Amino acid sequence: MQIATRLALKLNSEYTFGIVLKKVFLYTNILSFISCVLGAHLIAAVQNDDGLIYFEKNVRPLLLEECSKCHGEKKQKGGLRLDLPQYIFKGGDSGTAFISGNAEHSLMIKAVKGVLSDLRMPPKTHLTSTQIEHLSNWINSGAPLPSFDEDALKQTKLSGDLTQVKQHWSFQPITATKLPQVPKQVVVQNAIDTFIYDKLQEKQLRFSGKAEPLILLRRLCLDLVGLPPTQQQIETFLSEPIDIAYPKMVDALLQSKHYGEKWAKHWLNLVRYAESTGKDENHALPYAYTYRDYVIQAFNEDLPYHQFIKEQLASDLFVNTRSEQEQLKHLPATAFNMFGPKNIAERDLNQLCMDVIDEQLDNISLTFLGLTMSCARCHDHKFDPISTKDYYALAGILKSTETLEDWTPTAIKTHHYSSMLTQTEQAHNQPLIAQIKSKLTEYKKLEDNKKRTPEQDNSFKLLADAIATLKSQLIPEKRSYTLTDFPLENATHDDREIQNCRVHVRGSYQTQKGEPIVRSVPKIFEHLYASEPVPENQSGRVQLANWIAHASNPLTAKVMVNRIWTWHFGKGLVSSTSNFGTTGTEPSHPELLDWLTKDFIDHNWSIKHLQQRIVNSATYQQSSDHREDASAIDPDRTYLWSFPPQRLDAEIIRDRMLTVSGEIDPQQGKPFFDQDPFLEKHRANGLEQKFEQSHERSIYLPVYRNKIYPMFKVFNFNSASMPNPQRENTSLSTQSLFLYNSPYVISRAQACAKRLLALQSDEPSRIKTAYMQIYQREANVKEIELLSQYHQHFSQKYPAPEKVWTLIVQSLFLTQEFLSLN
Amino acid sequence: MNRITRRSALELSAAMAAFSSQALFGQTPSKQTTHHEASAKRVIYIHIHGGLSQVESFDYKPELYKMDGKPFPGLKPEVTFSSGKLGELQAPFVKFKQYGESGAWVSELFPQLSSIVDKLTFIKSMCGSNVAHGGACLKMNTGSSTFIRPSLGAWISYALGTENTNLPAFIPIQPTMGHGGVQNFGSAFLPGVHQGTYIENKIDFIDSTHSISDIEMMNAFSEQLEQVSDSREDTTLTHAANRSLAIRMMKNSPTLFDLTQESNQTKSMYGMDHKETSPFGQKCLLARRLSESGVRFVTLTHGYWDDHGKIIAGHSNKAGQIDQPITALIKDLDQRGLLEETLVVFGTEFGRMPVAQNRNSKDWGRDHNPDGFTYWIAGGGAKAGLSYGATDPWGFYASENKVDFHDFHATILDLLGLNHEKLTFTHMGRAYRLTDVHGHVIRDLMKAPQRSQFV
């Protein structure tokens, strides 16, 4: 290479500019042939790490972005390819593109600077001066290129040593751990406590005492079913000694239908469940609720977690062994793959397709494995053993899976309607739809016209009537399905075309490279257990599901056990709940996590079993009170010297308010989205009314991206666009504004006040009842005293008892006690 | 059991109130937190939603008038919004003139703005990457049309915190709820406090049917209840501080959001006495008031400029609605000595094509064009009177000194004293940047390209 440069320079000085070009290229072509023969030695000589980084950072993206359309895989104008190192080096019909170490005389630089009359690149644009500078700097530094061995692309490359990465704690097989010894005088309920005690000892900490019975009951109810205890539950609980009453109550709550409503919420949040596509067009997904209901049912029925995973990845492919009714129940599960936000208006469909796949892959690996995957779209994962090859092997599985019928918005809109009807029914509707549509156009024109003449006004009314009549003749949407007309939107199926993906260099579909990568599961756990090969005529979702839900997969069960733990205690044994990779945090109690995971798998992946263990532990039943001594050592309560208090989730706060005001409707309401295909595409009108007027549990409120309810927004509900393993429940002043001023809160306080005033009793006993009703515990003497004082104060100002009690109730809503789990 | 005594609790809450910031929006007030000397403290970002035609506003292309009706000689973009083949070149329906000492070209759509061109810095070579509104808006606001990423305002809030502890650091005024919606001002993986607190006319739930004295009484009541309760938690104090701060906000806010406090002269300067200009005039005036009160990042949206058809009426009417208010905003900031430290950005998610849609009809329009369009910035250390970059002779593709959104974001951060390569947030094990792995600071746009480094 250096010889080539010198020669080129020499030639250049001897000849005049115009003549020299061709000759230089002739020579350099010969020379590049020589350098090819000499092999990699010459090239290696000019390689240096900084230069390579510079190339990757500044030059390669530039070449891909600015040049590869004409000088890429598809087109090689002038015989030149600039998308991969070996071609960049090779040059084109006019010779080598650059002279190493001499930017000024490199053809590439001349072309982009526009100094040649017949060769200006890029033809229709210009590179910025910075871009040109990058190219020049790179060439002047010797134009280092990464190794361009074809095979290198296909090989798993890791920045670290693979064996070292494999020693990472989370990738170890789950082994049985021995219980630590605990002195007799320490009260332990089960294995959990022995591990926690052991660590507390080590950190010179001790357990807190047991929480008061009613506090404990309230914690248990809010935690397991998301509702405060009822009067009856309180009475039952207090009627027996706590050691008997407590485990009984645990069992009863786990059997309650409200249990699934609470625990599905955590899962839905994790898998970015929403009822609209979000991003640009934000179309409604009217059948999304079938997935929500499926998850509620799965929790209520304690569907084994490995089964839960398989159904979400491939329930459509496991169907044959079940009755039609059974199949239907489980079909919505695969909607798991579809909730990612989508740029429906993206005109570049290849881009859209790969973006959707990327989102799906990341969701699968974050949710089940606690690993990030999307880094590998563009390069081998820097920290975890996921190679680009693994990524595209998986991408092929999803590329062969149809998740939306078509990518166009029109298809989404009409498809909801028509796919639910038989062909005859559709044939009946079609002419009606056409008529309605044409009338609607006129109707909308008139509607916009604010200065209608009386005649126009009349025809406006007539049109409205005509549309209504036509609509009434339509065969309406169905709400019950058979297997054949199940809404596609809620179920994946294998694509007609099963295909493998090729590696997309730097993640761009425009620069696909090499042989297609055969669909398969990642290779990381090859040494632990065998995976099934993907049959040629199937997408591979079954094999992927079986691989993830395998008892020997060291991550799957561990990740879920840690999630359940997190959703009880507000913090995980591993605090980075969706990152078990090498950049995640280490577990605070590794042996406990292993023990629980093994126990979980041994009990057929039963989530309820795991939760029974957790809530029956002495650790869970501790008081949540602040302790100065312990706080000084462990302010975050990582070692669980008490039950860690947590701000309740937005939905629970709403449900709690509705319960204490006596307004809650325990039944599930009707699906929100009207099936009228003529509504605007943003079919979210009436969401706020739904929130305010319907008193069903919050889980049944539609989650519409970009229209998150104001209350949920201030109480840290996320945007439902990204996987959210754990709410970030911070205290904000906007929450206080909401609690002071929102008509919604004031209405709940009013309803609660009315309910209290309806009781035939004197003020002192009403005060006690109020406390019991709102906080589900007895008031202490000081609290009663305070309540009486403020009652008196407000009564002096306002004669109406309802107003007085509304202010009192609202003050109780404002406290930490009402807003948290303690 | 050793609980926090009531006295220590009160002491603590007094202490918290003293440096109240943490509690209110979870942010710290700004100290020395920049990487280098900042020339701007705040940003007002005017988003012209729908796509402003560059060739009918600031990018004068004489060639386009000459070649009216001829086919576009360059290449058709690979991906276009409306399918089908490109229409013919279409001469702009407006005339251009040069103004000011800088000789900046402005079309007759913006007669008032033309009087202050010497205060503006034009960027004629903006380019985006997405042909649809949603993707383009997300790109403009978050740097990515593909992934869910924090918005520019959220990054700035994260980096600089709030200047006024009674207000959020990032307030979008009536943003669009379509085309990316809340993600356009979202915080993605950054802490939730940094997402934009969007307002219609004022902060949500700041008005009450209760009297302030009743609210103060409720607050006192709940605070005392927390103190006599048997259980006490370490987060109670933050919670109590937030309740008090919410009351302070309520007391301050009527003045802040009440535009009637402004003089008639100011109101009429913003066009609030005319039906056409009043709605956007009010937004601009509110933006100035918020910015003046220390809100770091205010966005204003005007829509909807998506004139695929009837562009003559469409663009003329809409320009008429904003010309006076935006001019007033710049002048007003200038008069108050605020323009020096406030960066005003005027931009759109993409421009429009120099070729026509439906050319033979009087209702002709123009399609989306992310390949070359115009922005202007003012104040905050921008080099006034400059025109930077250029498009090809027809105004289709940016051809000279191209500026993409990463470059633009890097430049805004730089003016605010932030190094876009150093402003990172670690999420799922990776350090993320607003500009991902891209972005070049365009120093040519700055009055003082080199400023002293702190870190």
Interface residues (C-beta under 8 A of the other chain):
Chain A: K57 P61 K69 P123 K124 T125 H126 L127 T128 S129 T130 G209 E212 I215 G278 K279 D280 E281 N282 P341 N343 I344 A345 E346 R347 D348 Q351 D355 L366 T372 C375 F383 S576 S578 N579 G581 T582 T583 G584 S623 S624 D625 H626 R627 E628 D629 S631 P635 P645 R647 H682 R705 N706 K707 I708 P710 V714 N716 N718 S719 S721 M722 E728 T730 S731 L732 S733 T734 Q735 S736 L737 F738 Y740 N741 S742 P743 I746 N780 K782 E783 L786 Y790 H793 F794 L807 I808 Q810 S811 L812 L814 T815 Q816 E817 L819 S820 N822
Chain B: M1 N2 R3 I4 A23 L24 F25 G26 G74 L75 E78 V79 T80 F81 S83 N130 V131 A132 H133 G134 G135 C137 L138 S145 T146 I148 M177 G178 H179 G180 G181 V182 Q183 G186 A188 F189 P191 G192 V193 T197 I203 D204 F205 I206 D207 S208 T209 H210 D214 I215 M217 M218 N219 F221 S222 Q224 L225 E226 V228 S229 D230 S231 R232 E233 D234 T235 T236 T238 H239 A240 N242 R243 L245 A246 I247 M249 M250 D392 Y397 A398 S399 E400 N401 K402 M428 G429 R430 V437 H438 H440
